[in-house]
Amino acid sequence: MKKNRIFGLVMASVLTVSAFCGCGTSGTAADSDQKGGSTSENVANTAEYSIVCTTFPQYDWIRNIIGDDSDKFQLTMLLDQGTDLHSYQPTAEDIAKIADADMFVYVGGESDGWVDSALKEATNKDMKVVNMLESLGAAVKEEEVVPGMQAEEEEDSEEEEGPEYDEHVWLSLKNAVTLTDVLSENIQELDPENKTDYVDNAAEYVDKLSDLDNRYELTVSGSKRQAILFGDRFPFRYMADDYGLTYYAAFVGCSAESEASFETITFLAQKVDDLKLPVILTIEGADHSIAESIKKATKSKNQEILTMNSMQSVTAKDVADGETYLNVMEDNLNVLSQALN
């Protein structure tokens, strides 16, 4: 993914405004409890600690670590309006929340290029900052273009760019275990008096993650097929690698492309025929036209088109309605099972 960023001008305007704003009428998480759905736990003026997360998976992991009954934390999810991580830009209110937070958690990929500028404005110099990609170290994977996948057009640039990493680390249950432990350690340091509670809560949650990971292992190992095909972007690289699955897709996970070429459609349709795949997969979102085009180009034209949820557009309403990371990953397992059998 080659994204065109104009961070200097954007951040300059945002940070200027943030110097004059408080917790006003924003569509971000900390205000949503007055708007019919809340992704901000507790109230700012009664909480001892403020934790700000960019995306839903981190937010939900932390909810499990601190426990439902904790009144010590104000927990905020910034991307709570269904905005995709790859297109998100912080508002002035978002910057203000980050600046004053006791702990800030973000993914750390190319889509988070705005974070460095935001952190320079931090008023809390003791803030704990968790970069998920950095925390995972060698487990982070570079984006790869597999056969048949449509590469993005290169942008003209005089600067030599480094490797581009796959940001969707949360779609690996093994990564979720590692990151839950990292987050727990940071929360224990914030509130050492209740360290035992956070250790116990994290251990209980890790057991649930590990149990689901084992179920994925058993499902994949006992399936007829070991390949999946997405008529869409493919953010599930970490999941596929965890369980040894071969995959084909129209685009890489962070791609900004939306229209597949004739060659891409033809290649993927041929793969569906060759592998006798019963399912063409997509990610969440209304437009599944690429998957439909692949289906029409196959010989049998009788495949199901099913959706796996990459959790890139979870809203405050979804959270208020009871959405959890484990529930989504359970649903994804059910879909994966259908695709492999």
Secondary structure, 3 states (H helix, E strand, C coil): CCCCCCHHHHHHHHHHHHCCCCCCCCCCHHHHHHCCCCCEECCCCCCCEEEEECCHHHHHHHHHHHCCCCCCEEEEECCCECCCHHHCCCCHHHHHHHHCCCEEEECCCHHHCCHHHHHHCCCCCCCEEEEHHHHHHHHCCECCCCCCCCCCCCCCCCCCCCCCECCCHHHCHHHHHHHHHHHHHHHHHHCHHHHHHHHHHHHHHHHHHHHHHHHHHHHHHCCCCCEEEEEEEECCHHHHHHCCCEEEEEEECCCCCCCCCHHHHHHHHHHHHHHCCCEEEEECCCCCHHHHHHHHHCCCCCCEEEEECCCCCCEHHHHHCCCCHHHHHHHHHHHHHHHHC
